[in-house]
Amino acid sequence: MKKNTFIQLRKKIIEKHFNRMNDSQLEAVFSAEGPLLVLAGAGSGKTTVIVNRIANLVKFGNAYSSEEIQSVPTENDLLEMQQYLAGELSDISEIGCAMDINAVKPWNILAITFTNKAANELKERLQTMLGDDAKDIWASTFHSSCARILRSHASLLGYSSNYTIYDTDDSKRTMKECQRILG
């Protein structure tokens, strides 16, 4: 009986945590297993969905869809959960029992976007939602993620990690300099 009550309360708490999302967004946020494709138009909340899905993965893992519990809840645990739902506790961390099932460690999350502006927005929103946990999430552009990986493992390719990556203008300047030197 306690287990069923706990699972129902946990689900309500998680729903409360993401109460600003519409049904389609919630479906994506609570989809905690495997990859997810979010197709939507401009300004429809894609970044919001991604940020909230990452927050769900870090804070709750697959708890929303799971019937698992980490340990048998006490009467006090159930009371604290009810108090949180009633607004008597202001922070979910005040609940003594474990609310997550297979939560993802922040350093195991890679969030890739196309532009520096979008990557910075993603980082800022994650910081707002997750605090210090956001620092360990790889949220960046394709290029900066690849550069970070290459620098970390440059020695495996026989390079120093202090190499320079040339953009198109750098390459043109170098070629012109080579042509000038060679006459």
PyMOL commands that set and color helices and strands:
alter all, ss='L'
color gray80, all
select helices_A, chain A and resi 2-17+23-29+46-59+75-85+92-94+106-108+116-136+142-152+154-157+168-182
alter helices_A, ss='H'
color red, helices_A
select strands_A, chain A and resi 110-113+138-141
alter strands_A, ss='S'
color yellow, strands_A
deselect
rebuild
show_as cartoon
